[in-house]
Amino acid sequence: MIENRKDDHIRIASEQNVEEGNNLFNEVHFIHIALPEIDFDEVNTSITIFNKKLSFPFIIGAMTGGTETAEKINTTLAKCAEEFNIGMYVGSQRIAIVKPETARSFRIVAENAPTALKIANLGAPQVSRLDEKILVDWVSQAIDMINADAIAIHLNPAQEVFQPEGEPWFRGVIDKLRFIKKIANRPLIVKEVGNGISMEVARILASRVNPDAIDVAGIGGTSFIRIESIRAGAIDEANVFSGWGIPTAIAICEVRNVYDGVIIASGGIRSGLDGAKAMAIGANAFSMSRPLLLAALKGFDETKKFIGKLLREFKIAMFLTGSRNVNELNNAPVVFGQTIISWLGQRNVSCKHVSASK
Ligand SMILES: Cc1cc2nc3c(=O)[nH]c(=O)nc-3n(C[C@H](O)[C@H](O)[C@H](O)COP(=O)(O)O)c2cc1C
């Protein structure tokens, strides 16, 4: 049952070791500015994205919905999104469309976060099999359910192929994405789920779909290869593919090399400092999932504390790089370590910071 799978994901992601790889933010170094010429309080962390002003460029990651536990998690996360004036993705809403009795677990996001940036979510393999008429209905249901400001479609071939009841159906996805972009009447975000978006994929998306944003969701955090293999009792197979994917810091550079739209950085981002680094190498916002699941399971106060800490870390990174606003952070100089330099060189990816630091 689809509900059991949703609860399995929450249980396994919260109780087991499901993170792997290195997102390579340890190889992105800021230059410390000893003379910032601003007061800490003057640092302006706000941004405007998808026509919404956020207090800082943070979006709660796409996780769940469809069960009682998921409803509690979504309520806590939505309350925090509203309180901090940040963004929030919901998990895949297919469950609520095929089982409308579960839609409440998503609707409560709109109730608890009426003004926050809210992002609807559907999976590419599922939409690939729908005819256009039904797809219009699914997209409008997903958007209306949470009064969404944008819609995300996730690309998750690794998850589907390791999932016991997986649907690794990717033929025709490009055309369906282009169709969704046409009919959604909202910004379209194309995201991965933790194995990363490459330059090749970003180039196809840019030329054939023209999404408003790409969320790179690289490797270095939650691994759905691990989660699904644990569910399948086939952890050996997961070990063979351990580390499969594009490290998040690299994915940002690869995508930015060929795509001018909004980039959301995610995949193993674990601090406001990681988020600030992502912003300095090409991202416009950052997102985090599993740590917020762990916090939300502990309750509202714990989640609020966690996001407050994240905001403070982000603001400190801005202050210490002398960035008065996010635009200045986007231009803050960084130095890359050898793995990143080598990767970008082999891939012929130019990054302004590489040439600046050479
Ligand atoms: C329990 C759980 C459920 C998830 N479900 C979805 C989903 O329904 N749709 C989606 O686009 N991503 C989903 N993701 C993937 C996250 O959005 C994110 O891409 C991934 O976890 C990497 O970020 P992290 O390392 O910060 O956790 C889920 C993640 C977790 C931990």
Ligand as a Chemical Component Dictionary entry (heavy atoms), coordinates in Angstrom:
data_LIG
# 
_chem_comp.id                   LIG 
_chem_comp.type                 NON-POLYMER 
_chem_comp.pdbx_formal_charge   0 
_chem_comp.three_letter_code    LIG 
# 
loop_
_chem_comp_atom.comp_id 
_chem_comp_atom.atom_id 
_chem_comp_atom.alt_atom_id 
_chem_comp_atom.type_symbol 
_chem_comp_atom.charge 
_chem_comp_atom.model_Cartn_x 
_chem_comp_atom.model_Cartn_y 
_chem_comp_atom.model_Cartn_z 
_chem_comp_atom.pdbx_ordinal 
LIG C1  C1  C 0 11.494 10.937 4.139  1  
LIG C2  C2  C 0 11.775 11.605 2.825  2  
LIG C3  C3  C 0 10.797 11.593 1.837  3  
LIG C4  C4  C 0 11.011 12.248 0.615  4  
LIG N1  N1  N 0 10.002 12.294 -0.314 5  
LIG C5  C5  C 0 10.145 13.065 -1.427 6  
LIG C6  C6  C 0 9.045  13.291 -2.305 7  
LIG O1  O1  O 0 7.931  12.806 -2.089 8  
LIG N2  N2  N 0 9.252  14.081 -3.405 9  
LIG C7  C7  C 0 10.474 14.655 -3.667 10 
LIG O2  O2  O 0 10.590 15.414 -4.641 11 
LIG N3  N3  N 0 11.540 14.444 -2.854 12 
LIG C8  C8  C 0 11.394 13.677 -1.743 13 
LIG N4  N4  N 0 12.470 13.494 -0.891 14 
LIG C9  C9  C 0 13.809 13.956 -1.308 15 
LIG C10 C10 C 0 14.191 15.291 -0.731 16 
LIG O3  O3  O 0 13.349 16.305 -1.221 17 
LIG C11 C11 C 0 15.664 15.666 -1.024 18 
LIG O4  O4  O 0 15.839 15.824 -2.416 19 
LIG C12 C12 C 0 16.662 14.638 -0.522 20 
LIG O5  O5  O 0 16.242 14.121 0.717  21 
LIG C13 C13 C 0 18.060 15.211 -0.356 22 
LIG O6  O6  O 0 18.096 16.236 0.619  23 
LIG P1  P1  P 0 18.706 16.002 2.105  24 
LIG O7  O7  O 0 20.061 15.411 1.942  25 
LIG O8  O8  O 0 18.732 17.374 2.734  26 
LIG O9  O9  O 0 17.759 15.079 2.837  27 
LIG C14 C14 C 0 12.265 12.883 0.356  28 
LIG C15 C15 C 0 13.246 12.871 1.364  29 
LIG C16 C16 C 0 13.026 12.261 2.581  30 
LIG C17 C17 C 0 14.098 12.286 3.629  31 
# 
loop_
_chem_comp_bond.comp_id 
_chem_comp_bond.atom_id_1 
_chem_comp_bond.atom_id_2 
_chem_comp_bond.value_order 
_chem_comp_bond.pdbx_ordinal 
LIG C1  C2  SING 1  
LIG C2  C3  SING 2  
LIG C2  C16 DOUB 3  
LIG C3  C4  DOUB 4  
LIG C4  N1  SING 5  
LIG C4  C14 SING 6  
LIG N1  C5  DOUB 7  
LIG C5  C6  SING 8  
LIG C5  C8  SING 9  
LIG C6  O1  DOUB 10 
LIG C6  N2  SING 11 
LIG N2  C7  SING 12 
LIG C7  O2  DOUB 13 
LIG C7  N3  SING 14 
LIG N3  C8  DOUB 15 
LIG C8  N4  SING 16 
LIG N4  C9  SING 17 
LIG N4  C14 SING 18 
LIG C9  C10 SING 19 
LIG C10 O3  SING 20 
LIG C10 C11 SING 21 
LIG C11 O4  SING 22 
LIG C11 C12 SING 23 
LIG C12 O5  SING 24 
LIG C12 C13 SING 25 
LIG C13 O6  SING 26 
LIG O6  P1  SING 27 
LIG P1  O7  DOUB 28 
LIG P1  O8  SING 29 
LIG P1  O9  SING 30 
LIG C14 C15 DOUB 31 
LIG C15 C16 SING 32 
LIG C16 C17 SING 33 
# 
